[in-house]
Amino acid sequence: MSYSERYIKQFVAYLKIEKGLAENSIFAYQRDVAKLLSYCEGQNKELTDLQYADLNQFVGMLYDLAMSPRSQARNISGIKQFFGFLLMEDIIKVDPSESLELPKLGRKLPEVLSIEEIDQMIDAIDLSKPEGHRNKAILETLYSCGLRVSELVNLKFGDLYFDDGFIRVIGKGNKQRIVPVSPSVEKEINFYKEHTRNHLNVRKDSENVVFLNRRGAKLTREMIFTIIKNLSKEIGLTKNVSPHTFRHSFATHLLEGGANLRAIQEMLGHESITTTEIYTHLDQSFLREAILSYHPRNMG
């Protein structure tokens, strides 16, 4: 049995035992990775040798085989799950599938919170609990800076340039960007650091990480999801809220406030402006006004 086959076997066991997935789902994931293994054998490589360029070539092959966008998306999703598992198990150090894009299936409009709903969620945080001020700082940072959840949990003190009014964010593909930071974020992070974080027994590998759990270790993505789900339940919100909802809301509120789409793209760390354009449905009246004001056809 090759290393690749052994890792697939471990992945299947993980899906069955730890994730508790149904047999059909497990079989689908196994089939997805088996296709990639078949490609690897043609390239004389192990699965763990693959780079982003290899995966991109593989996806191109799926396209050439006239596989439907939905089937391609299903296949890519299975591959992402597999590499996520290898990363979690420390079998690989970098996930080559992280920047792999799913084919467009007809965009679903993102869920967006109003400013009032965001305020209600922040107000619902119990500040008498040790983690209260940490959670408030997390929500303020997600909303005010438009971070992905992975960017939030990996935020380091060395990335905070409060004196200059910005934070440095390490995004997808290890790309860096600069995001302006609001006084509320600075205030909440500083308060959390002084009154909560300084009293934790911080693990050696997490000394520079901003947001920690009660054991002094870096928070997981799942923990951020749980915090947000619990708060949305607390205020009786019927919308499907996740950390990404705050990112969508950040972009939408910027657009409604008159920010340039290219500037929003820069702040979100989007490679393509078409990814950012998903937000433009949310304020058609603003866009119409902008077009009438700035389009060359309408300027005397």
C-alpha positions as CSV (number, residue, x, y, z in Angstrom):
1,M,0.0,0.0,0.0
2,S,1.4,3.4,-1.0
3,Y,1.5,6.4,1.3
4,S,-1.3,8.0,-0.7
5,E,-3.6,4.9,-0.3
6,R,-2.8,4.8,3.4
7,Y,-3.8,8.5,3.8
8,I,-7.1,8.0,1.9
9,K,-7.8,5.1,4.3
10,Q,-7.2,7.3,7.3
11,F,-9.3,10.1,5.8
12,V,-12.2,7.6,5.3
13,A,-11.9,6.5,9.0
14,Y,-11.9,10.1,10.1
15,L,-15.1,10.9,8.1
16,K,-16.8,7.8,9.5
17,I,-15.7,8.0,13.2
18,E,-15.0,11.6,13.9
19,K,-17.3,13.4,11.5
20,G,-20.0,10.7,11.6
21,L,-21.0,11.1,8.0
22,A,-23.5,8.9,6.2
23,E,-22.1,6.0,4.0
24,N,-23.2,7.8,0.8
25,S,-21.3,11.0,1.7
26,I,-18.2,9.0,2.7
27,F,-18.3,7.1,-0.6
28,A,-18.6,10.3,-2.6
29,Y,-15.5,11.8,-0.8
30,Q,-13.6,8.6,-1.3
31,R,-14.5,8.6,-5.0
32,D,-13.4,12.3,-5.4
33,V,-10.0,11.6,-3.9
34,A,-9.6,8.3,-5.9
35,K,-9.9,10.4,-9.1
36,L,-7.1,12.6,-7.8
37,L,-5.0,9.5,-6.9
38,S,-5.5,8.2,-10.5
39,Y,-4.2,11.6,-11.8
40,C,-1.2,11.4,-9.4
41,E,-0.3,7.9,-10.6
42,G,-0.2,9.3,-14.2
43,Q,2.2,12.1,-12.9
44,N,4.2,9.6,-10.9
45,K,3.6,11.6,-7.7
46,E,2.2,11.0,-4.2
47,L,-0.9,13.0,-3.1
48,T,1.3,14.8,-0.5
49,D,3.6,16.0,-3.3
50,L,0.9,18.0,-5.1
51,Q,1.1,21.7,-5.4
52,Y,-1.6,24.2,-6.3
53,A,-0.4,24.1,-10.0
54,D,-1.0,20.3,-10.0
55,L,-4.5,20.7,-8.6
56,N,-5.3,23.4,-11.0
57,Q,-4.2,21.2,-13.9
58,F,-6.4,18.4,-12.5
59,V,-9.4,20.7,-12.3
60,G,-8.7,21.7,-15.9
61,M,-8.8,18.0,-16.8
62,L,-12.2,17.6,-15.2
63,Y,-13.4,20.5,-17.3
64,D,-11.9,18.9,-20.4
65,L,-13.8,15.7,-19.6
66,A,-17.0,17.8,-20.0
67,M,-17.9,17.2,-16.3
68,S,-20.8,19.4,-15.3
69,P,-20.0,22.4,-13.0
70,R,-22.0,20.8,-10.2
71,S,-19.9,17.6,-10.5
72,Q,-16.7,19.6,-10.7
73,A,-17.7,21.6,-7.6
74,R,-18.5,18.3,-5.8
75,N,-15.1,16.8,-6.7
76,I,-13.2,19.9,-5.7
77,S,-15.1,20.1,-2.4
78,G,-14.0,16.5,-1.6
79,I,-10.4,17.3,-2.5
80,K,-10.5,20.4,-0.2
81,Q,-11.9,18.2,2.6
82,F,-9.1,15.7,2.1
83,F,-6.2,18.2,2.1
84,G,-7.9,19.9,5.1
85,F,-7.6,16.6,6.9
86,L,-4.0,16.1,5.9
87,L,-3.2,19.6,7.3
88,M,-5.1,19.0,10.5
89,E,-3.1,15.7,11.0
90,D,0.2,17.5,10.3
91,I,0.9,15.3,7.4
92,I,1.3,18.4,5.2
93,K,2.4,21.9,6.3
94,V,0.6,23.9,3.6
95,D,-2.8,23.2,2.0
96,P,-2.3,23.3,-1.8
97,S,-6.1,23.3,-2.3
98,E,-6.8,26.5,-0.3
99,S,-6.9,28.8,-3.3
100,L,-8.7,26.3,-5.5
101,E,-11.9,27.9,-6.8
102,L,-15.2,26.1,-7.3
103,P,-16.9,26.6,-10.7
104,K,-19.7,29.2,-10.7
105,L,-23.1,27.5,-10.1
106,G,-25.2,30.6,-10.2
107,R,-24.4,32.8,-7.2
108,K,-26.5,32.6,-4.1
109,L,-27.0,36.1,-2.6
110,P,-25.1,36.3,0.7
111,E,-26.9,36.8,4.0
112,V,-26.3,40.3,5.3
113,L,-26.9,41.7,8.8
114,S,-28.2,45.2,9.3
115,I,-26.1,47.5,11.5
116,E,-28.9,47.2,14.2
117,E,-28.6,43.4,14.1
118,I,-24.8,43.5,14.5
119,D,-25.2,45.9,17.5
120,Q,-27.8,43.6,19.0
121,M,-25.4,40.6,18.8
122,I,-22.6,42.6,20.3
123,D,-24.9,43.9,23.1
124,A,-26.0,40.3,23.9
125,I,-22.4,39.3,24.9
126,D,-22.2,38.7,28.6
127,L,-19.3,40.9,29.7
128,S,-19.3,39.5,33.2
129,K,-17.9,36.2,31.8
130,P,-14.1,35.9,31.3
131,E,-14.5,35.4,27.6
132,G,-17.0,38.2,27.2
133,H,-14.5,41.0,26.2
134,R,-12.7,38.5,24.0
135,N,-15.9,37.8,22.1
136,K,-16.8,41.4,21.8
137,A,-13.3,42.2,20.3
138,I,-13.7,39.2,17.9
139,L,-17.1,40.5,16.6
140,E,-15.8,44.1,16.3
141,T,-12.8,42.8,14.4
142,L,-14.8,40.6,12.0
143,Y,-17.2,43.3,11.2
144,S,-14.9,46.4,11.1
145,C,-12.1,44.7,9.2
146,G,-14.0,42.2,7.0
147,L,-11.7,39.3,7.9
148,R,-12.1,35.6,6.9
149,V,-12.4,33.4,9.9
150,S,-9.0,31.8,9.2
151,E,-7.5,35.3,9.1
152,L,-9.0,36.2,12.4
153,V,-7.8,33.1,14.3
154,N,-4.3,33.6,12.9
155,L,-4.1,37.3,13.7
156,K,-0.8,38.1,15.6
157,F,0.1,41.1,17.8
158,G,2.9,41.8,15.2
159,D,0.2,42.4,12.6
160,L,-1.4,45.2,14.7
161,Y,-0.3,48.7,13.7
162,F,-2.7,50.7,15.8
163,D,-0.5,53.8,15.9
164,D,-0.7,54.0,12.1
165,G,-4.4,53.0,12.0
166,F,-4.3,49.6,10.2
167,I,-3.7,45.9,10.6
168,R,-1.8,43.6,8.4
169,V,-3.8,40.5,7.2
170,I,-2.2,37.3,5.9
171,G,-4.9,36.0,3.5
172,K,-5.3,33.2,1.0
173,G,-2.1,32.0,-0.6
174,N,-0.1,33.7,2.1
175,K,-0.9,37.1,0.4
176,Q,-0.6,40.1,2.7
177,R,-2.9,43.1,2.7
178,I,-3.4,46.2,4.8
179,V,-6.8,46.9,6.3
180,P,-7.7,50.2,8.0
181,V,-8.8,49.6,11.6
182,S,-11.5,51.5,13.5
183,P,-11.0,53.0,17.0
184,S,-13.6,50.5,18.4
185,V,-11.4,47.5,17.3
186,E,-8.3,49.0,18.9
187,K,-10.2,49.8,22.1
188,E,-11.8,46.3,22.4
189,I,-8.5,44.4,21.6
190,N,-6.5,46.5,24.0
191,F,-9.2,46.0,26.8
192,Y,-9.3,42.2,26.1
193,K,-5.5,42.0,26.2
194,E,-5.1,43.9,29.5
195,H,-8.1,42.6,31.4
196,T,-8.4,39.0,30.2
197,R,-5.6,37.7,28.0
198,N,-2.8,38.9,30.4
199,H,-4.3,36.6,33.1
200,L,-4.1,33.4,31.0
201,N,-1.4,30.8,31.1
202,V,-0.4,31.3,27.5
203,R,1.0,28.3,25.5
204,K,4.5,28.8,24.1
205,D,3.3,28.4,20.5
206,S,0.5,31.0,21.0
207,E,2.4,33.9,22.7
208,N,1.9,36.2,19.7
209,V,-1.6,35.1,18.8
210,V,-4.2,37.7,19.6
211,F,-7.3,35.6,20.4
212,L,-6.9,32.7,22.7
213,N,-9.2,30.1,24.4
214,R,-9.3,29.6,28.2
215,R,-6.3,27.2,28.0
216,G,-4.1,29.9,26.4
217,A,-4.1,28.3,23.0
218,K,-5.2,29.6,19.6
219,L,-8.9,29.5,18.9
220,T,-10.3,27.1,16.3
221,R,-12.5,28.2,13.4
222,E,-15.2,26.0,14.9
223,M,-15.1,28.0,18.1
224,I,-15.8,31.2,16.3
225,F,-18.7,29.6,14.5
226,T,-20.1,28.5,17.9
227,I,-19.8,31.9,19.5
228,I,-21.7,33.5,16.6
229,K,-24.4,30.8,16.4
230,N,-25.0,31.1,20.2
231,L,-25.3,34.9,20.0
232,S,-27.6,34.9,17.0
233,K,-29.8,32.4,18.9
234,E,-29.7,34.6,22.0
235,I,-31.3,37.6,20.1
236,G,-33.7,35.4,18.2
237,L,-32.2,36.0,14.8
238,T,-33.7,33.8,12.1
239,K,-31.0,34.5,9.5
240,N,-28.3,31.8,8.9
241,V,-25.4,33.6,10.5
242,S,-21.7,32.6,10.3
243,P,-18.4,34.5,10.7
244,H,-18.6,35.1,6.9
245,T,-21.8,36.9,7.4
246,F,-19.9,39.7,9.1
247,R,-17.5,39.9,6.1
248,H,-20.4,40.2,3.7
249,S,-22.0,42.8,5.9
250,F,-18.7,44.8,6.1
251,A,-18.5,44.9,2.3
252,T,-22.2,45.7,1.9
253,H,-22.2,48.6,4.4
254,L,-19.1,50.0,2.8
255,L,-20.8,49.9,-0.6
256,E,-23.9,51.5,0.8
257,G,-21.7,54.2,2.3
258,G,-20.3,55.1,-1.1
259,A,-17.0,53.2,-1.1
260,N,-15.4,52.3,-4.5
261,L,-15.7,48.7,-5.5
262,R,-12.0,48.4,-6.2
263,A,-11.2,49.7,-2.7
264,I,-13.6,47.1,-1.2
265,Q,-11.8,44.4,-3.3
266,E,-8.5,45.5,-1.9
267,M,-9.8,45.4,1.7
268,L,-11.4,42.0,1.3
269,G,-8.3,40.6,-0.4
270,H,-10.2,39.4,-3.5
271,E,-8.1,38.4,-6.5
272,S,-10.8,39.3,-9.0
273,I,-13.2,42.2,-8.9
274,T,-16.0,39.9,-10.0
275,T,-15.8,38.2,-6.6
276,T,-16.5,41.6,-5.1
277,E,-19.4,42.3,-7.4
278,I,-21.6,39.8,-5.6
279,Y,-22.2,42.6,-3.1
280,T,-23.6,45.0,-5.7
281,H,-27.2,43.6,-5.6
282,L,-27.6,45.0,-2.2
283,D,-27.9,48.7,-3.0
284,Q,-29.1,49.1,-6.6
285,S,-30.3,52.7,-5.9
286,F,-26.8,53.6,-4.9
287,L,-25.3,52.0,-7.9
288,R,-27.8,53.6,-10.3
289,E,-27.0,57.0,-8.8
290,A,-23.2,56.3,-9.2
291,I,-23.7,55.2,-12.8
292,L,-25.8,58.3,-13.7
293,S,-23.2,60.5,-12.0
294,Y,-20.0,58.9,-13.3
295,H,-20.6,57.0,-16.5
296,P,-19.1,58.9,-19.5
297,R,-22.3,58.5,-21.5
298,N,-24.1,60.7,-18.9
299,M,-21.5,63.4,-18.4
300,G,-21.9,66.6,-20.4
